[in-house]
Amino acid sequence: MRVLFAHNLAPWDSRSGGGQRVQHQIASALSRRGHEVRALFLGSPPPPPEPVPYRWHPVREHRRLLNNVGALADATDALVATWMPDAAYLSSPESIGVLSRLPGRTGVLATSHHPDPPHLPRLTWRLAQVLSEARRLQPFYYERAVLRRAHRRSAVSSYGRDVLVERGYLRPETPVRVIHNALDPYWLRGAERAGGAAAPRSRRGFLFVGRMDQQKGIDVLLDAYEASAANWPLTLMGDGPERGALEARAQELGVANRVTFLGHGTRDQVRSAMEAAGALVAPSRAENYPMVLLEAMAVGLPVVATRVGGVPEMITHLESGLLLDHGDRKALERAMTLLSEDPGLRARLAGGGASVAARHEATGIIDAIVGELRASMDLARGRAPSREAKPHPGPLRRPPVSFGPSHPRKSRRTGQGRPLAALLDAPLSGRPAGPRR
């Protein structure tokens, strides 16, 4: 099977997150099974720190979203001229450009890793509403278009599935299969030893791994750390737009001498930091089904996380981790103090976490993804039509620049022009919607 992946960033780009790493792991697993896999990534990432088992193609990145959509559309045109994918696995707003140029016989599986997608009102032709809503929500309208026009859809958590319906991305009757994130075999290597011995008493220190932005709640972590009685050091691994402000905040709180900012790390560096730490702290304000928690549990590291998104589907409080309400500084302070003082609790949580990690071993999860890709191929080729996912209507044109009523433009393949609202609000059948009356 030939499978095309498309994402907005390479997984080893310093700006990437869990979603990019998940897609990379899936692409790698499919390639190791003998499938022919290629991937399109925006940007000019540095050389990957380790061999990549599939072929990947960098695509020039632009500042404007619409230009990135066009760049991926052009890259898809060039790719399918010599290499025809049987299926495509799409997972970002920019991948609408890929969808617009895929051949009609290519099955499309779409997923969303977004932790907190905003509510989407329906597009209208009222200019004021279009300008105030559509421009601000442009990437999310693109993401909705990808999800609605795909043959099959998956979500990484029940939360992720439900929120897509509640906030206007999919209709309630749309079938969405929940397929949890898989752990790469790299993380499960030595997991039995890590889970059996749990977190050794010699492990000291709190660890955070992730992007440094408002979503991750690192400001709350610093405040809680300053107020806690724990005498462990705190290591923050990652980079992002909030790093400068967080370094200044550590100085203001008087804890800069106990807090280390390591920047972006490779997979080996992250694992080494996890194996040396006493607990992982993830105080996020929003998450879907975070990989960093699974990776920490796989190496026997106790975790403290917030009850957001799909996290409660993964972690049971006091059994496989500690769960807190997001933004609750005092609760986080107490949890950090308790973990630093109670090695028995750390051992119990590490053992429970190792069991959770073992359930996310990749084999069965990749089997499920292969099944969805093959089902998308059947639908694209008309072998298994259904009311909810009918054969792909054929290539779509690239979205025009304007969000208002657009003039029809000739497509090099279809010879037909379609307004953007018809593309973004297409019905689940896959047929393009006409202008609203």
N, C-alpha and C positions, 0 to 999 in steps of 0.2 A: 504494500500500500504506500502510495506517495502522499505525504502529509506536509502541508504548508502551515507554519506558525507565523504570526505577526504580532509584534508588541511595540510599545512606544520607546522602550529602552532595552539595551542589552543587560542581562542579569548581572554582569560584572561591572556595569557602570556604577559609579559611586552614588548616583541619584536613584538607583533602582531599589525596589522593596520586595516584599514577600510575593506579590503577584508575578513579578518577572522571574523570580527564582522558581516558583512553582511551575510555570510554563517551561522553563529550562529543564527542570527535572523530568517533566513528562516527555519533552522532545528527546532528551537523552535516553530515557527508558525505551521509547519506541525505536530509536535508532539501534540500541543494543539488541532489540528483538528482531532486527533484520528489516525494519521498514525504512524506506527512503525519506529522510526528513530534511527539510530546508526551513530557514527562518529569516524573516526580515526584521531588522532592528533600526530604529531611528538613531541618528547621531554618529559620532566617530569615537567609539569606545576604545579604551586602551586594549592591548593584547590580552586575551583571557589568561588568568593565572594558571590554568590547567587545561589539558586537551579537551576540546569540545567534540563529541562523537557525531555531530551532524554538521551540515554545511550552513553557514550563516552569511547574510549579505547586509552590510551597512548601507543605510539610506540617509542621504543628506538631511539634517535636521534644520528646521526653520523656526523663527520666533513665533510665527502665527500658526494657530492650529490648522486653519484651512490649507495653508501651504504644505503642512506635514501630511494632511490627507491626500493632497495632490501628488506629493512625492512618493507616497506608498502606492498610489494608483499607477503611477508611471513605472515604479519598480516591479509591480505585479505584471504589467503589460510586457516588460522586457523578460521577466522570468518565464511566463507561460508561453512565450514564443518558442522556447526550446525545452521546457520542462513542464509537463501538464500534471497538476496535482489531482489526486483522486478525492482528497478531502482537505479542508482548511479548518484550523482551530484558532478562532479569533477572540481577543480578550482586551481590547482597548478601544477608546473612541476613534482614534486615528485609523483603526483597521476598517472603517467604512470605505476608505479608499481602496483597500484590497478587495472588499466585497463588491465594489462597483465594477471591477475588472475581471472577476473570476469567470471562467467558462460555465455555461449552464449545467454541465454534467458534474461539476465539482460539488460534493457535499459540504455543508457548512455547519460546524458545531461552534456555538458561541457561549462564552461564560463571562461572569463579572466578578472581579475581586474587590470591588469598591466597598470600603467599610461603612460608609454613611452617605449613600447617594441622595441628593435632594429630591423633593417632590417635583414632578414635572406636570405643568398645566399643558393642555392641548394647544398646539399652534393654531393661530387664526390669521386671517388676512388684515386684521386691524393693525395699522402701522405702529401706533403707540405701544400696544401690547407686545407686538413682535420685537420692537427695539428694546423695550425694558426687560423682557423675559428671555427671549431667544438668544440674545447676544451674551447675557450673563450665564445662561445654561447651555451654551452651544455644545460643549463636549458631551454633556449628558444626553442631549437630543441625538447626537451621533451614536452614543452607546445604545440608546433605545432602538435606533434604526438597525444596528447590527443584531441586537437580540431578537427583534421582531422578524427580521428577514432571514434569519438562520433557519436551517431545517430542523436542527435539534439544539436544545439549550441545557446547560448544566449550571449548578451553583455549588460552591464549596461548603455551604452550611445551610441548615433549614432557615436560619435567620436571613441569609443572603437570598434564598428563594422567596421568602415571604415579603421582604422589603421591596423587591423588584415589582411585585404585584401591588402592594400598598401604595407605592409612590409613583405609579403610572408608567412603568417601563414595560410591563407585560399585563395581559388581561388575566382574570382569575382562572379561566378555563385552560390557559396555556400550560402544557406539560413541561415541567422543569425537573430534571433528575438531580438529586443531591449526591455529589461525589466529593467526599472530604479530601483535603490535601494529603498527598503521600509523602512519606519520608524517603529520601534517597538512601540507598544501602550504606553510603558513607557514614551516615549518622547512627545507624544501627550496629555498626561494627563495634564489637565489645560492649553492646548494650546489656547483655546478661550479667557481665561482670560489674558494670556500673550500677545496674538496678539491684543486684544482690547485695553489694556492699553499701549501697546508698551513698549519700554524700559523706566523705571521710571527715573526721573531726578536724583534720589539719586544714581543710578548706576554709578560707576566710574571705570575706568581701562580698559586697553587692555588685551586681553587674546589670547594666542596661545595654541592649543591642537594638539598634534601629535608626530610622531617620530622625533628625533633630528638627521637628516641626511641632506646631501647636497640637496636632492630633495625638501625639505620643505622651503628653502629660508630664514631660520631664521637669517642668517648673514645679509641679506638685511634688515630684520625687525629691527635688533639692530642698524644698521647704520641710518635708517630712524627715529627711535625713538630718537636717540641722537640728530638729527638735527631738529626735530619737535618742535613746540612751545607748544605742549600738555603738561599739567602738571599732566596727569594721570599716575599711576603706570603701569608696564607691568608685567604680569604673564605668565610664560612659563611652560606648563604642558605636561610632556612626558619625554621619555628617549631615548638614542640612542648613536651611535658612536661619534657624534659631540658634545656631551654635554660638555665635558671638554674644548674643543676649544671655544665653545660659552660662557662659563663662563669666560674664559680668555679674550675673546673679549669684554665682558661687562665691565670688569675691565679696559681694555685699553681705552675704550670710556668714562670712568668716569661715567657710569650709573648703576654700580653694586648695589648702594644703593637704586635704584628705580626699579630694575628688580629682580623678585623672580623666582627661579627654583624649581618647586614642585615635579618633577619626575613623574613616572607613577601613574595614578589615577584610581580608580574604577569608575563604571558608576555613582554611587551616588555622588562621589567626583567631577566628571566632570560636572554633572548637577548643583551641588551647585556652582561651580566656574562660570559657564555660567550665572546662575541667579543673581550673584553678580556683573558681569562685565558690562561695558558700550558698548563694541564692541568686536567682534571676528575678528582677523586678520589672514589670511591664504595666505602668500606670496609665494606659491609653484611655483617651476619651471616646475613641471609636475604633473598632476592629471588625474583621469578618471572621476569618479562621486562621489566626496568625501562625506562620511557620516557626517563628523563633521560639514559641512555647514548646512545640513538638520537638524541636532540635535540642532544647535544654533538657527536657525530660528524657530524651534518648541517651544522653550522656550522664544521667543520674543527678541532675541539678534541680533542687527544689525551686518552685516558681511561685511568685506572688503576682496576681493579675487582677484586672477589673472585670466586673460583670457587664460586659458590653458585647454586642454582636453575637457571634457564634462561640465565644469563649466558654460560656456555661455548657455548651454541647460537648466540649472537649474535657473540661476540668470539673471534678466534683470537689466541692469545698471540704477541706480537712482530710480528704482522702488522697487526691493527686495534686493538690495545690491549695493555696489560700486565695479566696476571691473576695474583692472589696468593691464598694461602689466607687465609680470614677469621681475624682475631685475631692474625695474624703481624705484630707491630709492627716487627720488624727488617727483614722483607722490604719492608714499606711504606716504611720509612725509606730503604732503598736505592733503591727505585723513584723516590721523590720527588727524591732527590739526583741520580740519573741523568738524569731528565727535565729538571731545571733546568739541567744542565750540557751536555746533548747536543742542540743544535737539529736535527741530522740525524735523530736518533731521533724527535724530535717531528714532523718533517716526514713521515717514513715512516709513522708511526702515524696521523697525520691523514689522509693519502692513503688508507690502507687503511680507516679508519673512514668516510670519505666514500663509499666503494664499498658498505660495509655499509648505510649510511643510504639510499642510492639503491635498494637492493633492498627497502626497506620503504615505498616509495612507495604511496600509499593505493589506487590504482585497483583492482589485482588483489585486494587484501585486502578491500576493501569489496564487490567482486563475490562473494567467497566468503561473506561474512556475509549478503548478500542471498539467496544460494542456500540457506543454512541457515534463514533466516527463512521463505522460501517452502516449504521442505520441512516445517517445523514446521506451517505452515498446512495443507498437504496431509494430514498425519497427524491434525491436529485435526478435519478435516472428513471423515476416512475415505477419502481418495482413494488413499492409498498405505500401507496398513497393513503393519506388519512385526512380527516377534516381539519386537524390542527397544524399539520405540516405537509403541505403539498409540494409537488416538484418545483424547483427553483425556476422563476420566470425568465431567467436569462440575465446577461450582463446589465448592470445599471450604469447610468452616466455618473461622472464625478459631480458632487454637489457644487452648485454655483456659489459665487461669493455672497450674493444678496440673500437676506432672510425674508425679504418681501416677495411679492409676486414676481416670478422670474420669467424671462422670455425663453421659449423653447430653444434648445441648442442641439445641433446635430451630434449624435454619438457616432464615433467611427465604426462601431459594430452594429448597433441596432437601428441607426438612422432616425431615432425618435428622441424628442426632448421631453423631460419630465420636470415639473416644478419641484423645488426643494421640499416644500411641505408634503408633497406626495411621497417623496422618498422617506422623509423622517417620520411620517405618520402612517406608513404602509400597514395594511391589515395583516393579520397573522397568516392569511392564506398565501401571502407572498405576492399577490397582485398589486400593482401600484395604485394608490388611491388617486382619484381625480380631484380637481379643485372643489372646495366646499362651496355649496350654494348659500 
